[in-house]
Amino acid sequence: MIKQILHKSFSLLLAFLVLFSTVSFTIEKHFCGDVLIDVAMFAEAEKCEMEAFAIQQKMTCCKDVIKVIVGQDELNVSSFDDLDFKHQQFLASFVYSFTNLFKILKKEIVPHKDYAPPILVSDIQVLHDTFLI
């Protein structure tokens, strides 16, 4: 029970690790002076009311901090030809033996499946007290 739960949680963790290592995203923060006003992911952070006033007065009390987290752009995809001969041979034999595991066997014909056994009137072995040991 615990082994199955650990196995599923570990594989889910690895799936999320692969997903988040290849995704890029942006974190944008808006500061008004030294006070953090808004933090946004995947969208633009909301501006404060002071920014409209600061543009009119040509003041620079507001600032935006943008942090870009870049994911992995290139994934290494190797082909069968990139492997050396020993690895190719092992992979081919593994695939061949694995596919033969699931081969459907022919259905055997049972010639006496529709015949009923004879009705026993009395058990002869018990009647004569003869038992094989």
C-alpha positions in Angstrom: 0.0 0.0 0.0 2.7 2.5 1.0 4.9 1.3 -1.9 2.1 2.1 -4.4 1.5 5.6 -2.9 5.2 6.4 -2.9 5.6 5.1 -6.4 2.7 7.3 -7.7 3.8 10.4 -5.8 7.4 10.1 -7.0 6.3 9.7 -10.6 3.9 12.7 -10.3 6.8 14.7 -8.8 9.1 13.7 -11.7 6.4 14.6 -14.3 6.0 18.1 -12.7 9.8 18.5 -12.7 10.0 17.8 -16.4 7.0 20.2 -17.0 8.4 23.1 -15.1 12.0 22.7 -16.4 10.8 23.3 -19.9 8.3 26.1 -19.2 9.3 29.7 -19.2 7.4 32.3 -17.2 7.7 35.9 -16.0 7.2 37.4 -12.5 6.4 41.1 -12.5 6.5 43.2 -9.3 5.3 46.8 -9.0 6.8 49.0 -6.2 5.6 52.4 -5.2 8.6 53.8 -3.3 9.7 50.9 -1.2 6.3 49.4 -0.8 5.3 46.3 -2.9 2.0 47.0 -4.5 1.3 44.0 -6.7 3.0 40.8 -7.9 1.8 39.0 -11.0 2.7 35.9 -12.9 1.8 35.4 -16.6 0.2 38.9 -16.6 1.0 42.6 -16.1 1.1 43.8 -12.5 -1.5 46.4 -11.5 -0.2 50.0 -11.3 -0.9 52.2 -8.3 -2.7 55.6 -8.4 0.5 57.4 -7.7 2.0 56.3 -11.0 -0.5 58.4 -13.0 0.2 61.4 -10.7 4.0 60.7 -11.0 3.8 60.8 -14.9 2.1 64.2 -14.8 4.6 65.6 -12.3 7.6 63.7 -14.0 8.6 62.0 -10.7 10.0 58.5 -10.5 8.7 57.1 -7.3 7.2 53.9 -8.9 9.2 51.2 -10.5 8.6 47.8 -12.0 10.8 44.8 -11.4 10.5 42.0 -14.0 12.1 38.6 -13.5 12.1 36.2 -16.4 12.7 32.5 -15.5 13.8 30.8 -18.7 13.1 27.1 -19.2 15.0 24.6 -21.2 14.8 25.4 -24.9 16.5 22.5 -26.4 15.7 18.9 -25.6 18.2 16.3 -26.5 16.5 13.7 -28.6 18.7 10.8 -29.6 17.8 8.2 -32.3 18.5 4.5 -32.5 21.4 5.1 -34.8 23.2 7.2 -32.1 23.6 4.1 -29.9 26.6 1.8 -30.2 26.1 -1.8 -31.4 25.9 -3.4 -27.9 23.1 -1.0 -26.9 21.3 -1.5 -30.2 21.5 -5.3 -29.8 20.2 -5.1 -26.2 17.3 -2.8 -27.1 16.3 -4.9 -30.1 16.3 -8.2 -28.0 14.4 -6.5 -25.2 11.7 -5.2 -27.5 11.4 -8.6 -29.2 11.1 -10.5 -26.0 8.7 -8.0 -24.5 6.3 -8.2 -27.4 6.4 -12.0 -27.3 5.1 -11.9 -23.7 1.7 -10.8 -24.8 1.3 -13.3 -27.7 -2.2 -14.8 -27.7 -2.2 -18.5 -27.5 -4.4 -20.7 -29.7 -7.6 -21.9 -28.0 -7.3 -25.6 -27.2 -10.1 -27.9 -28.3 -11.5 -30.0 -25.4 -13.4 -32.9 -27.1 -15.3 -34.1 -24.0 -16.5 -30.8 -22.7 -20.1 -31.4 -23.7 -20.4 -34.9 -22.2 -21.6 -35.4 -18.6 -19.9 -38.0 -16.4 -21.9 -41.1 -15.6 -24.2 -41.0 -12.6 -22.7 -42.9 -9.6 -25.2 -45.2 -7.9 -22.8 -46.1 -5.1 -19.2 -45.4 -4.3 -17.5 -48.7 -5.0 -14.2 -47.9 -3.2 -16.1 -47.1 0.1 -18.4 -50.1 -0.4 -15.5 -52.6 -0.6 -13.1 -50.7 1.6 -10.3 -50.6 -1.1 -8.2 -47.4 -1.1 -5.0 -46.7 -2.9 -2.3 -45.4 -0.7 
